[in-house]
Amino acid sequence: MPSVIAPKAFRARLEIQKALQEYFLAGHNSDSDVSPYARARAEVLRKSGFSEADIGRFEIADIHVALSNASPTFFWLLLFIISDPQLAREIRAELSNIISTTDQEGGHEMTIDIRNISEACPLLMSAFQETMRLTDGQVATRNVSEDTVLSDSRNSYLVRKGATVQIPGGIVHNATAFWGPDAATFNPRRFLKTELNSSKKAMSEAEREQEKLRKKAFTPFGGGMHLCPGRHFASGEILGSVAVMIMGYDITTKDGKTLPAPVAEDWRTIKFGEAVAKPLGRLINVGARVRRRQAFEDVIWKFETGWRLE
């Protein structure tokens, strides 16, 4: 019943889908200024039997994901890092291990190898996961296929076949039982493996159990058989973009000072279709100055992803 319970959003979606359908029916997807990604995406849908009108209707999903998930997550991760100069320095040191430089006429070409970022940059990966944990408020929706009993240590609940279950990720992402008393605080080292901590001691049984619980409680990309199929692409574009900004640019307040740590709205106030929190308070109007770092003034950035568009 979306036309009844959310009429404004319903009409807006129809308007966007209509415009996209006209765009594809007119053949504009083949224009020279269209990105290879967008052309390849449409071609995959055509090979799968989608008509041009179908592709137009479906394309709104890609816009939604980019604007409601990837872009704001990039914003939060970048701001969390640059508001902590020591963290920024440590992450730059990690990134230097996956960047190769080639001299070109008129400048330098630097290539970031996204394929190795998870292994070579554990602190950046931990900060990325912590960013999603703290700012993600997506709600997973599932249809119940069979009568199911859900139980905890005290109660049992019967969920009937045909019911719709909504699972707010913010609940488990902010639960102190999983993340400790500082669950509401950004800790860029929270997801570092215990073996990498300075103590160098082996994980205890309790620590292993806690690690298992945290893995189950961390659901920014959903879970189970419906785990987001685009999670690797989204992670690659977010981490690659952040890597360029951290390595190649100094980002400060307009008067050259360190930007203040960002404050996110409470996950319980995030609108249903937004997924990621918005900034609150002083950060909204602080402004920023973005300048190329010394020795990076003439760099052309490229990425090695291992992906190929056929």
Contacts in CASP RR format, 6 or more apart in sequence:
PFRMAT RR
TARGET T0000
AUTHOR 0000-0000-0000
METHOD contacts of the structure
MODEL  1
MPSVIAPKAFRARLEIQKALQEYFLAGHNSDSDVSPYARARAEVLRKSGF
SEADIGRFEIADIHVALSNASPTFFWLLLFIISDPQLAREIRAELSNIIS
TTDQEGGHEMTIDIRNISEACPLLMSAFQETMRLTDGQVATRNVSEDTVL
SDSRNSYLVRKGATVQIPGGIVHNATAFWGPDAATFNPRRFLKTELNSSK
KAMSEAEREQEKLRKKAFTPFGGGMHLCPGRHFASGEILGSVAVMIMGYD
ITTKDGKTLPAPVAEDWRTIKFGEAVAKPLGRLINVGARVRRRQAFEDVI
WKFETGWRLE
2 9 0 8 1.000
2 10 0 8 1.000
3 10 0 8 1.000
13 60 0 8 1.000
16 60 0 8 1.000
16 63 0 8 1.000
17 56 0 8 1.000
17 57 0 8 1.000
17 60 0 8 1.000
20 55 0 8 1.000
20 56 0 8 1.000
20 57 0 8 1.000
20 59 0 8 1.000
20 60 0 8 1.000
21 52 0 8 1.000
21 53 0 8 1.000
21 56 0 8 1.000
21 57 0 8 1.000
23 29 0 8 1.000
23 56 0 8 1.000
24 42 0 8 1.000
24 52 0 8 1.000
24 53 0 8 1.000
24 55 0 8 1.000
24 56 0 8 1.000
24 59 0 8 1.000
25 52 0 8 1.000
25 53 0 8 1.000
27 52 0 8 1.000
28 34 0 8 1.000
29 38 0 8 1.000
29 39 0 8 1.000
29 42 0 8 1.000
29 55 0 8 1.000
30 39 0 8 1.000
36 309 0 8 1.000
37 309 0 8 1.000
40 309 0 8 1.000
40 310 0 8 1.000
41 62 0 8 1.000
42 55 0 8 1.000
42 59 0 8 1.000
45 54 0 8 1.000
45 55 0 8 1.000
45 58 0 8 1.000
46 55 0 8 1.000
50 58 0 8 1.000
65 234 0 8 1.000
68 273 0 8 1.000
68 274 0 8 1.000
68 275 0 8 1.000
68 276 0 8 1.000
69 138 0 8 1.000
69 234 0 8 1.000
69 275 0 8 1.000
69 276 0 8 1.000
70 234 0 8 1.000
70 237 0 8 1.000
70 238 0 8 1.000
72 135 0 8 1.000
72 276 0 8 1.000
72 277 0 8 1.000
72 278 0 8 1.000
73 131 0 8 1.000
73 132 0 8 1.000
73 135 0 8 1.000
73 136 0 8 1.000
73 234 0 8 1.000
73 238 0 8 1.000
73 276 0 8 1.000
74 237 0 8 1.000
74 238 0 8 1.000
74 241 0 8 1.000
74 242 0 8 1.000
75 279 0 8 1.000
76 131 0 8 1.000
76 134 0 8 1.000
76 135 0 8 1.000
76 262 0 8 1.000
76 264 0 8 1.000
76 276 0 8 1.000
76 277 0 8 1.000
77 127 0 8 1.000
77 128 0 8 1.000
77 131 0 8 1.000
77 238 0 8 1.000
77 242 0 8 1.000
78 242 0 8 1.000
78 245 0 8 1.000
78 246 0 8 1.000
78 251 0 8 1.000
79 259 0 8 1.000
79 261 0 8 1.000
79 262 0 8 1.000
79 279 0 8 1.000
79 283 0 8 1.000
80 87 0 8 1.000
80 127 0 8 1.000
80 130 0 8 1.000
80 131 0 8 1.000
80 186 0 8 1.000
80 188 0 8 1.000
80 261 0 8 1.000
80 262 0 8 1.000
81 87 0 8 1.000
81 88 0 8 1.000
81 91 0 8 1.000
81 127 0 8 1.000
81 188 0 8 1.000
81 242 0 8 1.000
81 246 0 8 1.000
82 88 0 8 1.000
82 246 0 8 1.000
82 251 0 8 1.000
82 258 0 8 1.000
82 259 0 8 1.000
83 258 0 8 1.000
83 259 0 8 1.000
83 260 0 8 1.000
83 261 0 8 1.000
83 262 0 8 1.000
84 188 0 8 1.000
84 261 0 8 1.000
85 258 0 8 1.000
87 123 0 8 1.000
87 127 0 8 1.000
87 188 0 8 1.000
88 246 0 8 1.000
90 123 0 8 1.000
91 121 0 8 1.000
91 123 0 8 1.000
91 124 0 8 1.000
91 127 0 8 1.000
91 246 0 8 1.000
92 246 0 8 1.000
92 247 0 8 1.000
94 120 0 8 1.000
94 121 0 8 1.000
94 122 0 8 1.000
94 123 0 8 1.000
94 124 0 8 1.000
95 112 0 8 1.000
95 121 0 8 1.000
95 124 0 8 1.000
95 243 0 8 1.000
95 246 0 8 1.000
95 247 0 8 1.000
96 247 0 8 1.000
97 116 0 8 1.000
97 120 0 8 1.000
97 121 0 8 1.000
98 112 0 8 1.000
98 113 0 8 1.000
98 116 0 8 1.000
98 117 0 8 1.000
98 120 0 8 1.000
98 121 0 8 1.000
99 110 0 8 1.000
99 111 0 8 1.000
99 112 0 8 1.000
99 113 0 8 1.000
99 247 0 8 1.000
100 110 0 8 1.000
100 111 0 8 1.000
100 113 0 8 1.000
101 108 0 8 1.000
101 109 0 8 1.000
101 110 0 8 1.000
101 111 0 8 1.000
102 108 0 8 1.000
102 109 0 8 1.000
102 110 0 8 1.000
102 111 0 8 1.000
103 109 0 8 1.000
104 300 0 8 1.000
106 298 0 8 1.000
107 298 0 8 1.000
107 299 0 8 1.000
107 300 0 8 1.000
108 298 0 8 1.000
108 299 0 8 1.000
108 300 0 8 1.000
109 299 0 8 1.000
109 300 0 8 1.000
109 302 0 8 1.000
110 247 0 8 1.000
110 299 0 8 1.000
110 300 0 8 1.000
110 301 0 8 1.000
110 302 0 8 1.000
111 301 0 8 1.000
111 302 0 8 1.000
111 303 0 8 1.000
111 304 0 8 1.000
112 240 0 8 1.000
112 243 0 8 1.000
112 244 0 8 1.000
112 301 0 8 1.000
112 302 0 8 1.000
112 303 0 8 1.000
112 304 0 8 1.000
113 303 0 8 1.000
113 304 0 8 1.000
114 236 0 8 1.000
114 239 0 8 1.000
114 240 0 8 1.000
114 303 0 8 1.000
114 304 0 8 1.000
114 305 0 8 1.000
114 306 0 8 1.000
115 304 0 8 1.000
115 305 0 8 1.000
115 306 0 8 1.000
117 124 0 8 1.000
117 125 0 8 1.000
117 236 0 8 1.000
117 239 0 8 1.000
117 240 0 8 1.000
117 243 0 8 1.000
118 125 0 8 1.000
122 192 0 8 1.000
122 193 0 8 1.000
122 196 0 8 1.000
123 188 0 8 1.000
123 189 0 8 1.000
123 192 0 8 1.000
124 239 0 8 1.000
124 242 0 8 1.000
124 243 0 8 1.000
125 191 0 8 1.000
125 239 0 8 1.000
126 188 0 8 1.000
126 189 0 8 1.000
126 190 0 8 1.000
126 191 0 8 1.000
126 192 0 8 1.000
127 188 0 8 1.000
128 235 0 8 1.000
128 238 0 8 1.000
128 239 0 8 1.000
128 242 0 8 1.000
129 190 0 8 1.000
129 191 0 8 1.000
129 218 0 8 1.000
130 186 0 8 1.000
130 187 0 8 1.000
130 188 0 8 1.000
130 190 0 8 1.000
130 191 0 8 1.000
131 186 0 8 1.000
132 220 0 8 1.000
133 173 0 8 1.000
133 179 0 8 1.000
133 190 0 8 1.000
133 218 0 8 1.000
133 220 0 8 1.000
134 173 0 8 1.000
134 184 0 8 1.000
134 186 0 8 1.000
134 264 0 8 1.000
135 264 0 8 1.000
135 267 0 8 1.000
135 276 0 8 1.000
135 277 0 8 1.000
136 169 0 8 1.000
136 170 0 8 1.000
136 173 0 8 1.000
136 220 0 8 1.000
136 267 0 8 1.000
136 275 0 8 1.000
136 276 0 8 1.000
136 277 0 8 1.000
137 168 0 8 1.000
137 169 0 8 1.000
137 170 0 8 1.000
137 173 0 8 1.000
137 267 0 8 1.000
137 270 0 8 1.000
137 275 0 8 1.000
137 276 0 8 1.000
137 277 0 8 1.000
138 169 0 8 1.000
138 220 0 8 1.000
138 222 0 8 1.000
138 275 0 8 1.000
138 276 0 8 1.000
139 166 0 8 1.000
139 167 0 8 1.000
139 168 0 8 1.000
139 169 0 8 1.000
139 272 0 8 1.000
140 166 0 8 1.000
140 167 0 8 1.000
140 169 0 8 1.000
140 219 0 8 1.000
140 222 0 8 1.000
140 223 0 8 1.000
140 226 0 8 1.000
141 164 0 8 1.000
141 165 0 8 1.000
141 166 0 8 1.000
141 167 0 8 1.000
142 164 0 8 1.000
142 165 0 8 1.000
142 167 0 8 1.000
142 226 0 8 1.000
143 162 0 8 1.000
143 163 0 8 1.000
143 164 0 8 1.000
143 165 0 8 1.000
144 159 0 8 1.000
144 160 0 8 1.000
144 161 0 8 1.000
144 162 0 8 1.000
144 163 0 8 1.000
144 164 0 8 1.000
144 165 0 8 1.000
145 161 0 8 1.000
145 162 0 8 1.000
146 161 0 8 1.000
147 158 0 8 1.000
147 159 0 8 1.000
147 160 0 8 1.000
147 161 0 8 1.000
148 158 0 8 1.000
148 159 0 8 1.000
149 156 0 8 1.000
149 157 0 8 1.000
149 158 0 8 1.000
149 159 0 8 1.000
150 156 0 8 1.000
150 157 0 8 1.000
150 159 0 8 1.000
151 157 0 8 1.000
159 165 0 8 1.000
167 219 0 8 1.000
168 267 0 8 1.000
169 219 0 8 1.000
169 220 0 8 1.000
169 267 0 8 1.000
170 267 0 8 1.000
170 268 0 8 1.000
172 178 0 8 1.000
172 217 0 8 1.000
172 218 0 8 1.000
172 219 0 8 1.000
173 179 0 8 1.000
173 217 0 8 1.000
173 218 0 8 1.000
173 219 0 8 1.000
173 220 0 8 1.000
173 267 0 8 1.000
174 183 0 8 1.000
174 184 0 8 1.000
174 267 0 8 1.000
175 183 0 8 1.000
175 217 0 8 1.000
176 183 0 8 1.000
177 213 0 8 1.000
178 210 0 8 1.000
178 213 0 8 1.000
178 214 0 8 1.000
178 217 0 8 1.000
179 190 0 8 1.000
179 214 0 8 1.000
179 217 0 8 1.000
186 261 0 8 1.000
194 203 0 8 1.000
194 207 0 8 1.000
194 211 0 8 1.000
195 202 0 8 1.000
195 203 0 8 1.000
203 211 0 8 1.000
221 227 0 8 1.000
221 228 0 8 1.000
221 230 0 8 1.000
221 231 0 8 1.000
222 228 0 8 1.000
228 234 0 8 1.000
233 307 0 8 1.000
236 305 0 8 1.000
240 303 0 8 1.000
244 301 0 8 1.000
245 251 0 8 1.000
247 293 0 8 1.000
247 296 0 8 1.000
248 292 0 8 1.000
248 293 0 8 1.000
248 296 0 8 1.000
248 299 0 8 1.000
249 290 0 8 1.000
249 291 0 8 1.000
249 292 0 8 1.000
249 293 0 8 1.000
249 296 0 8 1.000
250 290 0 8 1.000
250 291 0 8 1.000
250 292 0 8 1.000
250 293 0 8 1.000
251 259 0 8 1.000
251 288 0 8 1.000
251 289 0 8 1.000
251 290 0 8 1.000
252 258 0 8 1.000
252 259 0 8 1.000
252 288 0 8 1.000
252 289 0 8 1.000
253 259 0 8 1.000
253 286 0 8 1.000
253 287 0 8 1.000
253 288 0 8 1.000
253 289 0 8 1.000
254 287 0 8 1.000
254 288 0 8 1.000
254 289 0 8 1.000
256 289 0 8 1.000
259 283 0 8 1.000
259 286 0 8 1.000
259 288 0 8 1.000
260 282 0 8 1.000
260 283 0 8 1.000
260 286 0 8 1.000
262 279 0 8 1.000
262 283 0 8 1.000
263 279 0 8 1.000
263 280 0 8 1.000
263 281 0 8 1.000
263 282 0 8 1.000
263 283 0 8 1.000
264 277 0 8 1.000
264 278 0 8 1.000
264 279 0 8 1.000
264 280 0 8 1.000
265 277 0 8 1.000
265 278 0 8 1.000
265 279 0 8 1.000
265 280 0 8 1.000
266 277 0 8 1.000
267 277 0 8 1.000
270 276 0 8 1.000
270 277 0 8 1.000
270 278 0 8 1.000
292 299 0 8 1.000
END
